[in-house]
Amino acid sequence: MDERQRQTPYLDALCAYASRNPARLHVPGHKGGQGADPGLLEAIGERALSMDIPALTYGIDVGSDPTPFEQAQRLAADAWGARRAWFLINGASQGNLAAGLALAQRGGDVVVQRNAHSSTIDSLVLSGLRPTFAAPEVDPELGIAHCLTAETLQEALERTPAAVGAWVISPTYFGAVADIRALAVVAHARGVPLIVDEAWGAHMAFHEALPEHALAAGADLVISSTHKIVGSLTQSAMLHLGHGAGEMIGEDTVDRAVTLTESTSPNALLAASLDAARRQAVVHGSELLGHTMTVLAETRAQIRAIDGLDVLDDRLVGRAGVFAYDPLRLAVDVRGVAASGYELAPLLREIGDINLELYGQNVLVAVFGMGERGLGEASRLVEALRTAVERVGLEPEGTLASFAAPPPWGELAMTPREAYLGAQEVVPAEQAAGRIAAESLATYPPGIPNVLPGERLSAETIAYVQRTLELGGSVRGASDRQLHTVRVVLEDGEEPGSGR
Ligand SMILES: Cc1ncc(COP(=O)(O)O)c(C=O)c1O
């Protein structure tokens, strides 16, 4: 390990500023706490407020080069093996926005994994890129989406000769990891960069028993939600440019896109937390992750011992779209009990104040942090699950919830940007077939958008979304979550309310 990784230049500079009682003739107006509401002061403390300072503060991010801010970003780049790293103060969402804007400077088409995060779809709206969607593999038993295979990417790129990039997600919410090496080979063979939304995998660089992380496997631009598992403050994240990106994505291009998507007042506490989380990950990550993995392996065994429950683990590896498995998520398969994940999640809250990251029809997902030492919450989860299963009972033999595959998504009649910005109206769902959607509809399970802005709606898709809602599923992206109405585009010559 490079000894410099033990340092936290940005955090130290911030602490030094806060400690020396400077004349704060700058924003924010709370002036290090003295002007803050007493309730806020008591809640978060004077120390935190004294470190809440603006950008362009001498000795922190301006002054002699490299500034502490630049040093901190360089250390982060080295830690993850990037050519350059950017601290993001608007989450991995900002990373996706910036990635799309960077790609759009190379052309207008892009291949995107269909179950991309909503911020990727927002990025298509902002950038105007025309997507070719590539379908992830759907687990026929669990009804959840896994990763994209190299074959699917290859086929999508062949259909998109003008593509300027390939944009995939790995790991998934549920822990499936893609074969990034194979995806990178396919993308590079066509001369396009591989963008990996690794929001859920920032920790994977710090333990050899974990799946290889995307930069190490040849990705060119990696979006990393450092706050999720590595443990920086919520809303802080990083964007990493790979050493091999070469001319495919220029450093300056990414830099401009990050600036465009960022506040001119980035929160210093968020940046400091990234600096500190990087140190913790490099210096202690291996030991901490090793411990967390041991405790989670025991926890998985305890959960599997409860009648009716199973867990997702590396037994998934080898299924379509699962190249490796990231054990830092604890995904519980609840198909064997007489209640869906939607019913169990509130029950667990009631029983043990258990607050999950995610739940769907068949699977509950608990997230564990890289640096947790006690992991007392693991046994709390096991206890609450045991009580919940006793209360709801088991699913009778042979009636495991079956998963109906969604109908194919509709033709892309205009780009997401054109649909989002174009004239629109809201129509009853039964009149929406044949119209172009101005919003997304993504049913859970399995979380693959059924409709995205710019796509033509079919009666089949609307019926499928409504049926999922009736079965207790949910729909994201829709302005009307019950789907009585849908927001659609007014095409040339269409009058609002014409109903077509
Ligand atoms: C795959 C993926 N990408 C991006 C994001 C956005 O991350 P953030 O909340 O840090 O903006 C998420 C958030 O859950 C995600 O799951």
Ligand as a Chemical Component Dictionary entry (heavy atoms), coordinates in Angstrom:
data_LIG
# 
_chem_comp.id                   LIG 
_chem_comp.type                 NON-POLYMER 
_chem_comp.pdbx_formal_charge   0 
_chem_comp.three_letter_code    LIG 
# 
loop_
_chem_comp_atom.comp_id 
_chem_comp_atom.atom_id 
_chem_comp_atom.alt_atom_id 
_chem_comp_atom.type_symbol 
_chem_comp_atom.charge 
_chem_comp_atom.model_Cartn_x 
_chem_comp_atom.model_Cartn_y 
_chem_comp_atom.model_Cartn_z 
_chem_comp_atom.pdbx_ordinal 
LIG C1 C1 C 0 -27.730 1.232 -10.316 1  
LIG C2 C2 C 0 -27.840 2.585 -9.680  2  
LIG N1 N1 N 0 -27.274 3.644 -10.268 3  
LIG C3 C3 C 0 -27.336 4.876 -9.751  4  
LIG C4 C4 C 0 -28.006 5.107 -8.576  5  
LIG C5 C5 C 0 -28.067 6.493 -8.033  6  
LIG O1 O1 O 0 -27.274 6.600 -6.895  7  
LIG P1 P1 P 0 -27.330 7.841 -5.914  8  
LIG O2 O2 O 0 -28.488 7.585 -5.020  9  
LIG O3 O3 O 0 -26.006 7.809 -5.233  10 
LIG O4 O4 O 0 -27.523 9.075 -6.717  11 
LIG C6 C6 C 0 -28.622 4.038 -7.908  12 
LIG C7 C7 C 0 -29.347 4.269 -6.663  13 
LIG O5 O5 O 0 -29.915 3.432 -6.046  14 
LIG C8 C8 C 0 -28.543 2.742 -8.476  15 
LIG O6 O6 O 0 -29.130 1.694 -7.906  16 
# 
loop_
_chem_comp_bond.comp_id 
_chem_comp_bond.atom_id_1 
_chem_comp_bond.atom_id_2 
_chem_comp_bond.value_order 
_chem_comp_bond.pdbx_ordinal 
LIG C1 C2 SING 1  
LIG C2 N1 SING 2  
LIG C2 C8 DOUB 3  
LIG N1 C3 DOUB 4  
LIG C3 C4 SING 5  
LIG C4 C5 SING 6  
LIG C4 C6 DOUB 7  
LIG C5 O1 SING 8  
LIG O1 P1 SING 9  
LIG P1 O2 DOUB 10 
LIG P1 O3 SING 11 
LIG P1 O4 SING 12 
LIG C6 C7 SING 13 
LIG C6 C8 SING 14 
LIG C7 O5 DOUB 15 
LIG C8 O6 SING 16 
# 
